[in-house]
Amino acid sequence: MPPTPAPPAPRTRGFAFALLFYALATVATFALVSRSMLRLASLWNYDIQSAPLQWGLYFAIFLIGPLLAMAAAVRLPRPVRREQQLRLIFVAGATLAIVVGLYQGRFGVEKLWAYAVVGVLGTFAAALVATWRRWGLVEVIARPTPDTVAAVQRGHVDVALIRGPWPSAKRLIDLVVSLAIVVISLPISVPLAILLWLQDPGPLLVAKVAVQRGGGSFRQLKLRSMIKDAEGASGPVPAAPSDSRVTRLGGLLRRTHIDELPQMLNIAWGQMSLVGPRPERTVFVERHLQRIPRYATRHAVRPGLAGLAQVYGDYYSTPKEKLRYDRLYIRRGGPGLDAHLFGAALALAFIGVAPRRRRRRRSRGARDAGAYERAYRALRGGRPAEDAAGAAETDAGDR
């Protein structure tokens, strides 16, 4: 007899639970908002004259409502993953904010946008509070050991720091420009942060522990473009040309370098500069100091957002190749070169124009794959396929 065909697999209940959870969260938030607004308005005889107070109360309602829903969700059985619970509660609150905005739109378009935006921001603030309590807002990846940090610091004892009129003026320019970019980029940064969080609820930022001027270590900030704990198993490795750890939106941010916007805070704090050698991670610098002579001299100046090796080199350039560019920049650095490199980096990031790079006949995919293997060998000491099996054991000392 022919074998009896297996019955079709039962449809997962996750989608049904998600819909139910979404509906309950929306109804609960709506009830809380409607009651709270009436009670608060009654304290001022239903006429709140102060606009900041009015919007502050409205923001607080959309902050507290989702927080209460998230606190209740933690204590319930979890047919839906924690990330999905947070995502659904945020979507419910944001939906309600848009509905309230549409209702208030009969009093003017500006009211529609104001109510919708403030409500969505309040709900997202609640999501960030829940994220902070569960995972934190900054994920420090492949954290080096204290011994590694101390060894790198000792390796820079004899490095002569570059001083003079231009470095002092450059620091003031860095501070003014970085703060201006932070303010100007808010209309872009906030929606991007919401989309990134919705794609994979968790920390908004990642921090790579890198080496700064003089050999000390600092946390280099970026928008999280990979899944959570992306280097948990592999340890610190360069991203492959087609890396499964990179999220869909994260891939776009990496190609346009928008994921580096948070480094404006590093620049404002004096840990980085707009132009200089690109920061290198502390775990890699410790190895380079042992293998590459005079490698520490690249840290005679602040690391930069844009650098000579970034513009004229390649993402997968080996440490020796990058050091050659970095030493050349330190010798020839000045206002003209810095302005040229910053403009070239912007063109490379947003237009894809690479100045004076040699064209190769190989396809982009083959070129990236070969460059990735060379960079992997330089950083890890082996081929990617050969080194993958022992990555967990060998990386134990790196973290």
Summary of the structure (lengths in Angstrom):
residues: 399
radius of gyration: 25.4
end to end distance: 58.9
largest distance: 90.8
contacts: 1196
relative contact order: 0.09
helix: 62%
strand: 7%
